[in-house]
Amino acid sequence: MTSAGRFAPSPSGELHVGNLRTAILAWLFAKSTSRDFLLRVEDLDRARSGAEAEQLRDLEAVGVSWDAAVVRQTERGPLYEDAIGRLTAEGRTYECFCTRREIQEAPSAPHSPQGAYPGTCRTLSEAEREIRRASRPAAIRLRSEVAEWAVEDQLHGNYVGAVDDFVLRRNDGVTAYNLAVVVDDAAQGIDQVVRGDDLLPSTPRQAYLATLLGLPVPEYAHVPLVVNHDGVRLAKRDGAVTLRDLAAVGVTAVRVRDLLLESLGLPAGSLQYAVPEFDPRRLPMQPWVWKTPRG
């Protein structure tokens, strides 16, 4: 199977310039290492009608192309169920009946990250589970055998993060992100994952799960985010940050592409021209502050 990198947006709305910058980086990482570049739509949750088409349009407008048909998570349910079935057969899962509020209010183990699952349902007897099933559907959690796991990141080096009994399938039947992304990356031959550094803390969970499933752990590169003038991660409420809104004030997609390339220390112009100049070792490691240009 051909090695590949990818970009995997959730179709909840239009992409903003922070998303587009990460997509460009993922494309540059892949092409500079002779990998294919794939696009996966992570539409298990929060999909908005028409958003996928808008996102594909905007990616193409800034020069991001992909080398195979777009894959959608909603078409891949059997793969996820097979993975959960394998883990369950090995005794690595259990049913959880806790609400989000109960988890937040439960005492956690010392040094656990905020929101880490405290293991409330881990040791329930079959009789106790039967009683809870009558009043509430169960989520499926991983029965983790480690408290932390290490990953190697191309930009951050060795990173050790907490691993708890995280959810594999929510109680509404939707596959959880941490499972879906692991299964999808392996199935698509994706061995290079480039994404925002806000996702670095969840990466040890995914690498650990891949190991349990006997799947390869990809190379990781978690890149700095785009932030507003207050240093907060950019969002659509920060004014003209989508290609549609920027076009309305006279800023073209080509100009946005060039601004994003310049923010990475790369020459303006076609992404193809940027590939020979791209070197991860020279990437800025600080968040980039977005200032809406004048039209």
N, C-alpha and C positions, 0 to 999 in steps of 0.2 A: 504494500500500500504506500502511495506517495505521501511524504511528510508534508505537513501544512500548518499554516497559522490561520487565525480566524478573527472575525468580529461578530459579536452575538448580542444585538440590541433587543430590548423588550419593546414591543409595539404599543406603547402607552401614549404616544404622541410624537410630535416632530423632534428630530435630533437637534440639540443646541451645539454651539461651537465647541464646547468641551467634549461632547460625544464625538464630533467630527475629528477633533484633534487626536483623540485616542484611536479612532478608526484609521486615520492616516498613519499613525505610529505603528499600529498592528500590521498594516500593509507594507510599510517600509521594512520592518523587522523581517517579515516573511520573504519579500522579494530580494532583500540584500543577502539572504541565506539560501537562495534558490529553492524556496518552498512555494507550493501553491498557496493561494489565499481563498478561504471559504467564508461564506456568510450564512449564519444560522439565526433564525428568528425565534427568540425565546418567548413563545406566546402561551405558556401554560397558565399565566395569570396576567391580569391587567391589560388585556389586548383591547385597543380602541379601533372601531371600524375605520378603515382607510389609512391607519397609521403606518402599516407595513409599506404600502405603496409610496407614501410620503418619504419614509426613511430611505428606501431604495433610490428614489429620485434624488434626494439630497446627497447621498453617498456618491452617486454617479456625477453629480454636478461639481464636486470637489476633486474628481479624478480617481476615486476608489473603485476598482473593478474586482470581480471575483471569477474564479476559474472552474466553477461547477454550479449546478442548479442550487437555488436557495433551499435550505432544509428548515423545516418547522417542527418545533417540539411536539405540537399537538398531533403530529403524524407518527410519533415514535413511542407511543404508550407501551406496546409489547416489550420493547427493549428494557424499559424501566421496571416493568413487572417481573421480567425474567431476573433482573439483578436483585430485586427485593426477595424474590423466591429463593434464589441461591443463598442469600445471606440468612434468610429465615431457616432454611434447611440445615444450615450450619449452627443454628442457635445464636445468631448474632443480632437478632431483632427482638423487640417486645412491643406490646400494645401500651399506649399512653392515653389516659383519659383527662389529663390536666388541661385547664383553660389557661390562656395567656396570663390572666390576672393571678391565678393560683401560682404559676411559675414565678412571676415577679415578686409575689409576697412570701414565697417559701425561702427559708434560710439556705444559703449556698455554702459550699465547702470553702475553706480559707483559700484565698488567692485565686478563686475562680473569676472569670470575667463576668461583667454584668450581663444578666440574661442567660447565663449558663444553666442548663437543666440540672436540678439537684438530685435526680434519680428517684423521684417520688413513686413512680409506677414500676420501677425496675424489678422489685422483688414481690410483686403481688402474687397471691396464689391464684389458681384457676377459678376457685369459688369467688374470690374478690373481683377478678376480671369479669366473670359472668354477671355479677351484680351491676357493675359499672356499664357493661354493654347495654343493659336494659334502658339506661337513661341518657347515654351519650355515645356517639360514634368514636372509635379509637383512631388516633394517629399511630404510625409505625415509627419507632425510634431505633437507631443503631445501638447495640450493646457494646459500647467502646471498651477496649481493654487497655487503653493508654490515657494519660491525662494531658499529654502534649505530643507534638510531632514537629519535625524539622523539615523545611524545604529550602532549596537553594534558588535564590532569585538573581537574575542577571544584573539587576541594578541595586538590590538591597543586600546581596550576599546571603549568608546563612540566617534564616529566620525561623524561630521556634514559637509556635503558637499553641493555645489551649485546644484540646479536643474533648468535647463532652458527648453525651448520648443525644446527638442531634437528630432531627426529624428526617425521615426518608420519604414518607407519604403523609400528607396532612389529613386531618379527620374529615375533610370534605372530599377526599379521594384524589386530590391533586398531588402529583409528584413534586417533592421539594427540590429547590434549586440545587442544593449540594449533591444530590444523587443524579439529577438529570444532566448537569454539566459534566460530571465525570463519565457517565455512560456515553454521552454524545461525543465528547472529545475523542474517546478511544475508538468509537465506531467510525468516526470520520477520518481517522488517521491524523488527528491534530496533535502534534508533538511540540508546539510552541504556543503558549498562551500569553498574550500581551493585553493588559487591561489596566484600569485605574488603580492607583495604590490604596484607595479606600477598600478594595477587596482583598488586600494582602492578609488581614487577620483571619479570613475564612479559608485561606488556601491550605493550611495544614490539615483541616478536616477533609478536604477533597483529596489531597495526596494520600492520606491514611486510608480513606475509603477505596481509592483506586488500588492500593496495595492489597486490601482485603479481597477485592474482586479479581485480583490477578491481572490488573490492567496496567499499562505503562503510565508512569507519571511524566507529564510534559515538562518542557523547559518553561520557566516563568520569567516574565519581566513586568513588574508593576510600575506604571509610569505616573508622574505627577499630574494632578488634576488642574483644571482651569478654575479660577476662583474670581469672585467679585471684588470690589474695592475694599470690602470689609474682611477679606481673606476667607470667606465662606464659599464652599463648593458652588459653582455656578448652577443656576436654575432658571427656568423660563420666566420666573417673576422678576428677573434682573434686567428687564427691558428688551431691547432688540438683540436677541441671542440666537435666533433661528434664521435660516436662510430666507424664509418668507418675510420675516419682520425686517431683516436687514435690507432685502430688496426694496421694501416699502420706503426706506430712507435713502435709497440710492446706492447701496453697497452690493456689488455683484458677488456671485458665488466664486468667480475667479479671484476677486480681490480677497475674499475670505480665505480661500485656499492659500494664497500667497502670504497672508498674515500668519496663518497657522504654520506654514513652513518656516517663515522667518523667526517665529517664536521658538523653533527647534534648532535655530542656528543653521538652517539650510537655505539654499538659494530659491528665490521665487520661480514659479513656472511649473511645468508638468511634473507630476510625481515621478515619472520615469527618469527625468533629469536629476532628481534628488537622490535616487538610489546609490549612484557611485560615491556621493558625498556623505552618505549616512553612516554614522559610527555610534553605536550605543554608548561608548565610553565618553563621548563628547556631549551627550544629551544634558540639558539643564535639569537639575534635580530638585529645583524649587517649584512650587506651583506657579502657574502663569496667570497674571492678573489681566482680565479681559476689560478692555476699554472700547466701547463702541466707536468705530471710525466714522468720520464724516463722509457723506456721500459725494 
